[in-house]
Amino acid sequence: MITAKARAVDGPGKSFRKAEIKRRSLDTHDVLIEIKYAGICHSDIHTAHGEWGAVNYPLVPGHEIAGIVTEIGSEVTKFKVGDRAGVGCMVDSCGECENCRKGEEQYCLKGNVPTYAGVDKYGEPTQGGYSTHIVVTENFVVGIPDSIELDAAAPLLCAGITTYSPLNHWEAGPGKKVAIIGMGGLGHMAVKIAHAMGAEVTVLSQSLKKKEDGLKFGADHYYATSDPKTFETLAGTFDLIINTVSAKINLDAYFSLLTLDGTMVNVGAPGEPLSLNVMSLIGHRRSFAGSMIGGIRQTQEMLEFCAEHQIVPQIEVISADQIDEAYERVLASDVKYRFVIDISTM
């Protein structure tokens, strides 16, 4: 067994505390990663606060993990000691179902094993990246290109792939008009990626306070959704809308912005149900879809795409003692645009 330093939370409303957790001894196909940086995702907050269902506390969140391989199992072929490596939102799946065989492990029919708040094949609870080390089977580890710094790479393992996957699947590119709802951790990555894919990009944000940033990141247009005229001006405009916000919105108002055969994709995951009027979809053969991260193969593809196009998230590096403050600031939308924990401060 391997002992790792960590930051854990003991229940909703509790503060993070110093902890020690056990990582399993390496199996034949396992990789031991010394974590250098871990991003803070809104999903971490939802889970730590118990908003998505029962949680087996104490919990160590974190599924945006970047570090260095320090040991490998006897049959590992994909990595060697010293490699730069990342781990995202899942650490295993059945590997046998139709979806896994297609490289869509996130949709494993038997359920993938999440990086934290899950149970692994050994029957042990999974604990995430707010820790100094993690052991993961090699098939769920990705290589981080040399041109991407490790602190900037960490958020790509969730925010990057969560936005890249639907943009790729629904073929954002030249000739396509794409709107991004929200300009937070996910939204700013969606803008950068959609721009690099060649789409005409519009940001739909509550206010114009981040307009300068949005245009700098590659948006062609920027509108405030608090202004009713926005929905009149943009009616029937977009081929694709990516909704990145984890809050309740008026879906029907946004559906009205889609063109014939347009699609709106939810990647944000609100803690409460959303309602819609089906007529908003029927009228123009519009679609409403969801997308969850991406498979391991596509995650590696995303990293290579970001390296090629020099895409990195805007980050604020914090110490392990600042996690509680960072959570409060995320909830107050006071971050530009992703917090990343320096694990050396554990």
C-alpha positions in Angstrom: 0.0 0.0 0.0 1.1 3.6 -0.7 0.3 6.4 1.7 -0.6 9.8 0.1 -1.2 13.1 1.7 -4.6 14.6 0.8 -7.3 17.1 1.6 -10.6 15.5 2.5 -14.1 16.7 3.5 -16.3 14.9 6.0 -19.7 16.0 4.9 -21.9 18.8 3.4 -20.9 22.1 4.9 -17.7 20.8 6.3 -14.3 22.4 5.7 -11.5 20.5 4.1 -8.9 19.0 6.4 -5.5 17.4 6.1 -5.7 13.6 5.7 -3.7 10.6 4.7 -5.2 8.0 2.3 -4.0 4.6 1.1 -3.4 3.9 -2.5 -3.3 0.3 -3.6 0.0 -1.5 -4.4 0.5 -1.6 -8.1 -1.1 -4.4 -10.1 0.5 -5.5 -13.4 -1.1 -2.8 -15.5 -1.2 0.0 -13.0 0.6 3.3 -13.1 1.6 5.4 -10.0 1.4 9.1 -10.6 3.0 11.7 -8.4 0.3 14.5 -8.7 1.7 18.0 -9.3 -1.6 19.9 -10.0 -5.3 19.2 -9.6 -8.0 21.5 -11.0 -11.2 22.4 -9.1 -14.3 21.5 -11.0 -17.9 22.6 -10.2 -18.6 18.8 -10.0 -16.3 18.6 -7.1 -18.4 21.1 -5.3 -21.7 19.5 -6.1 -20.3 16.1 -4.8 -18.6 17.5 -1.7 -21.9 19.2 -0.8 -23.9 16.0 -1.3 -26.0 17.7 -4.0 -25.9 14.8 -6.5 -26.9 12.0 -4.0 -25.5 10.1 -1.1 -21.7 10.4 -0.7 -19.4 8.0 1.2 -17.4 10.4 3.3 -14.6 11.2 4.0 -14.2 12.4 0.4 -11.2 13.5 -1.5 -12.4 15.1 -4.7 -10.5 16.0 -7.9 -10.7 14.7 -11.4 -8.4 17.1 -13.2 -5.1 15.5 -12.5 -1.6 16.2 -13.9 1.6 14.8 -12.8 4.6 12.5 -13.4 4.7 8.7 -13.6 7.0 7.4 -10.8 6.4 3.7 -11.0 4.7 1.2 -13.4 3.4 -2.3 -13.1 5.2 -5.2 -14.6 3.1 -5.4 -17.8 2.6 -1.7 -18.5 3.4 -0.8 -22.1 1.9 2.7 -22.6 4.0 4.7 -20.0 7.4 4.7 -18.5 8.8 6.3 -15.4 9.2 10.1 -15.9 6.4 10.5 -18.3 4.0 13.4 -18.0 0.6 12.0 -17.3 -3.0 13.0 -16.7 -6.1 11.4 -15.2 -9.6 12.7 -15.8 -13.1 11.9 -14.6 -12.9 8.1 -14.6 -10.3 5.5 -13.7 -11.9 2.3 -15.1 -14.8 0.6 -16.9 -15.8 -2.9 -17.8 -13.9 -2.7 -21.0 -16.2 -5.3 -22.6 -19.5 -3.7 -23.4 -20.4 -2.2 -26.8 -19.7 1.4 -25.6 -16.3 0.5 -24.1 -15.3 -1.3 -27.2 -16.1 1.9 -29.2 -13.9 3.9 -27.0 -16.8 5.6 -25.2 -15.9 4.3 -21.7 -17.8 7.2 -20.2 -21.0 5.5 -21.3 -20.0 2.1 -20.1 -23.2 0.0 -19.9 -22.1 -1.4 -16.5 -21.1 2.1 -15.3 -17.6 3.6 -15.4 -15.6 4.0 -12.2 -15.4 7.7 -11.3 -12.1 9.1 -10.1 -13.7 9.8 -6.8 -16.9 9.0 -5.0 -17.0 5.6 -6.7 -16.0 2.0 -6.0 -13.2 0.3 -7.9 -13.0 -3.3 -9.0 -11.3 -4.2 -5.8 -14.3 -3.0 -3.8 -12.5 0.0 -2.4 -13.9 3.6 -2.6 -12.1 5.8 -5.1 -10.5 9.0 -3.9 -9.4 11.8 -6.2 -6.7 14.3 -7.1 -6.6 16.5 -4.1 -3.8 14.2 -3.0 -0.1 13.6 -3.7 -0.3 10.3 -5.5 -2.8 8.2 -7.4 -2.7 4.6 -8.8 -4.6 4.1 -12.1 -4.7 1.3 -14.6 -2.7 2.4 -17.7 -5.8 2.4 -20.0 -7.2 5.3 -18.1 -4.1 7.5 -18.1 -3.3 10.0 -20.9 -0.1 11.5 -21.9 0.3 15.2 -21.6 2.1 16.9 -24.5 5.4 18.6 -23.7 4.2 22.0 -24.9 1.4 22.2 -22.3 2.5 23.1 -18.7 1.2 20.7 -16.1 -0.7 23.4 -14.2 -2.5 24.4 -17.3 -3.0 20.8 -18.4 -5.0 19.8 -15.3 -8.3 21.5 -16.2 -8.2 20.1 -19.7 -8.9 16.6 -18.2 -12.4 17.7 -17.5 -13.2 21.2 -18.7 -11.3 20.6 -21.9 -12.8 17.2 -22.9 -16.3 18.1 -21.6 -16.5 20.9 -24.2 -14.3 19.4 -27.0 -16.4 16.2 -27.1 -19.8 17.7 -28.1 -18.1 20.3 -30.3 -16.4 17.5 -32.2 -19.5 15.2 -32.2 -21.9 17.8 -33.6 -19.2 18.9 -36.1 -18.5 22.5 -35.1 -16.4 24.0 -37.8 -16.3 26.4 -40.8 -19.8 27.5 -41.8 -21.3 26.6 -38.4 -22.7 29.1 -36.0 -22.0 28.0 -32.4 -23.2 29.7 -29.2 -21.7 29.1 -25.8 -24.0 29.7 -22.8 -21.8 30.8 -19.9 -18.2 32.1 -19.7 -16.9 30.1 -16.7 -14.5 27.3 -16.4 -16.2 25.2 -19.1 -17.5 28.1 -21.2 -14.1 29.8 -21.8 -12.7 26.5 -22.9 -15.6 25.9 -25.3 -15.0 29.4 -26.8 -11.3 28.6 -27.4 -11.9 25.2 -28.9 -14.9 26.2 -31.1 -12.8 29.1 -32.4 -9.9 26.8 -33.2 -12.3 24.4 -35.0 -13.2 27.3 -37.3 -16.8 27.9 -36.2 -18.4 31.4 -35.8 -18.6 31.7 -32.0 -21.1 33.7 -29.9 -21.0 33.9 -26.1 -24.4 34.1 -24.3 -23.6 35.4 -20.8 -25.8 37.0 -18.2 -23.9 40.3 -18.5 -21.2 41.9 -20.6 -18.6 42.0 -17.8 -16.5 39.3 -19.5 -17.0 40.5 -23.0 -13.4 41.6 -23.4 -12.1 38.2 -22.3 -14.6 36.4 -24.5 -13.5 38.3 -27.7 -9.9 37.7 -26.7 -10.5 34.0 -26.4 -11.9 33.8 -29.9 -15.6 34.7 -29.7 -16.9 36.7 -32.7 -19.9 38.0 -30.8 -20.9 38.5 -27.2 -24.5 39.1 -25.9 -26.0 39.6 -22.5 -28.9 37.2 -21.8 -30.3 39.6 -19.2 -31.3 41.8 -22.1 -34.6 40.6 -23.6 -33.6 42.1 -27.0 -30.9 39.4 -27.2 -33.4 36.7 -27.8 -35.2 38.8 -30.4 -32.0 39.6 -32.2 -30.6 36.1 -32.3 -33.9 34.1 -32.9 -33.2 31.2 -35.3 -29.5 31.8 -35.6 -27.5 28.9 -34.3 -26.7 25.5 -35.6 -25.3 24.4 -32.2 -25.6 25.7 -28.7 -23.4 24.4 -25.9 -24.9 25.1 -22.4 -22.1 25.0 -19.9 -23.9 26.4 -16.8 -24.9 24.3 -13.8 -28.0 26.4 -13.0 -31.6 26.4 -14.0 -32.3 28.4 -17.1 -35.3 29.0 -19.4 -34.7 26.3 -21.9 -37.5 27.3 -24.3 -36.0 30.8 -24.6 -32.7 29.3 -25.7 -34.3 26.8 -28.0 -35.8 29.7 -29.9 -32.2 30.7 -30.9 -31.7 27.5 -32.8 -32.0 27.3 -36.6 -33.9 24.5 -38.4 -32.3 21.2 -37.3 -30.2 23.0 -34.7 -29.1 21.3 -31.5 -28.7 22.4 -27.9 -26.3 20.3 -25.8 -26.2 20.4 -22.1 -22.8 19.8 -20.5 -23.5 21.7 -17.3 -25.3 19.6 -14.7 -27.7 21.5 -12.5 -28.6 20.1 -9.1 -32.3 20.5 -9.9 -34.5 19.3 -12.8 -35.1 21.4 -15.9 -38.5 21.8 -17.6 -39.3 22.5 -21.3 -42.2 22.9 -23.7 -41.9 20.2 -26.4 -43.4 22.6 -28.9 -40.2 24.6 -28.7 -38.4 21.6 -30.3 -41.1 20.3 -32.6 -41.6 23.6 -34.4 -38.2 23.7 -36.2 -37.1 20.0 -35.8 -34.7 21.1 -33.1 -32.9 18.7 -30.8 -32.0 18.8 -27.1 -29.1 16.6 -26.1 -26.6 15.9 -23.4 -22.9 15.0 -23.4 -20.7 13.7 -20.7 -16.9 14.2 -20.9 -15.3 11.9 -23.5 -13.6 8.6 -23.9 -9.9 8.0 -23.2 -9.0 8.0 -26.9 -10.9 11.2 -27.5 -9.3 12.8 -24.4 -5.9 12.1 -25.8 -7.0 13.5 -29.1 -8.2 16.7 -27.3 -4.9 17.1 -25.6 -3.1 16.9 -29.0 -5.6 19.3 -30.5 -5.0 21.8 -27.7 -1.2 21.4 -28.0 -1.4 22.0 -31.8 -3.6 25.1 -31.4 -1.8 26.4 -28.3 -5.1 26.2 -26.3 -4.8 26.3 -22.5 -7.3 27.3 -19.8 -6.9 30.6 -17.8 -6.0 29.4 -14.4 -5.4 30.7 -10.9 -3.0 28.5 -8.9 -3.8 28.1 -5.2 -2.4 26.3 -2.2 -4.1 23.3 -0.6 -5.1 25.5 2.3 -7.2 27.7 0.0 -9.6 25.0 -1.3 -12.6 26.2 0.9 -12.1 29.8 -0.2 -11.9 28.6 -3.8 -15.2 26.8 -3.5 -16.8 29.9 -2.2 -15.4 32.0 -5.0 -16.5 29.5 -7.7 -20.1 29.7 -6.3 -19.9 33.5 -6.4 -18.5 33.3 -10.0 -15.4 35.0 -8.8 -12.8 33.1 -10.7 -11.1 33.6 -14.1 -11.5 30.9 -15.0 -10.3 27.7 -13.2 -8.7 27.2 -9.9 -5.8 24.7 -9.9 -4.3 23.3 -6.6 -0.5 23.2 -6.3 -0.1 19.8 -4.8 3.4 20.5 -3.5 1.6 22.6 -0.8 -0.1 19.5 0.6 
